[in-house]
Amino acid sequence: VLYSAGSLLLKQIRKDATPNPKVIREVALEITAQVERSKRIINHLREFGRKSDVERSLVDLTRPIRGVFQLLGQQMHVHDVDVILDLPKELPPIWGDENRLEQVFINLVLNARDAIEDRRQKEKGFPGEILVRARANSDEVVVHVTDNGCGIPQEMNGRIFEPFFTTKEVGRGTGLGLSISYGIVRDYGGKIDLDSSPGQGTTFRLSFPLAVEAGS
């Protein structure tokens, strides 16, 4: 976008033409917006890249979930994947680490994107969709990450969290993302499982005990 905006102004200058003030204003606004977006992403990456403390803290899961789409929102748009966030304004806190939990949701969302791309190999123009829904009940917070991608064969469901196991083509994944996510969720007393079948998409269900129980 910045390249296109700069090229437009450069062409005008090379033609010795005076750029239209309206065009200059639109280009300037676009450049400013993109720079601000880049700053937010860089700051987010710096925060995400910091070494996590061993200590646990109180975490509202809406924060790491929303953080994922600050980082990956534009990528989802480029891949023509609709994202639906069905989240309350806030959730009761759990014990965890916000950066590590964000890593979990990044892994799940990227897997969902890849599953949608795989389905599009067979169904051109398929409308991809990722739904992230979170709710709390009396003793836990539950998050569902659902995609309408290619799905996973039933015989592979039991192995999906094994280290180095992957359903992707060679070169497209290490097979560690879901294994690492599984370990992080378990570190904070949570559970993660899935419901998937070919052509029906995939839902990952994550549940974490409320902090009042985890700390008791």
Salt bridges, closest charged atoms under 4 A:
GLU36 OE2 - LYS39 NZ 3.54
GLU47 OE1 - ARG50 NH1 2.83
ASP86 OD2 - ARG133 NE 3.42
ASP86 OD1 - ARG135 NH2 2.91
GLU98 OE1 - ARG63 NE 3.13
GLU102 OE2 - HIS44 NE2 2.55
ASP114 OD1 - ARG113 NH2 2.77
ASP114 OD2 - LYS168 NZ 2.76
ASP114 OD1 - ARG172 NH2 3.77
GLU117 OE2 - HIS79 ND1 3.48
GLU117 OE2 - ARG120 NH1 3.06
ASP118 OD1 - ARG172 NH1 2.64
GLU123 OE2 - ARG119 NE 2.97
GLU140 OE2 - ARG205 NH2 3.62
GLU162 OE1 - ARG159 NE 3.20
ASP187 OD2 - ARG100 NH2 2.97
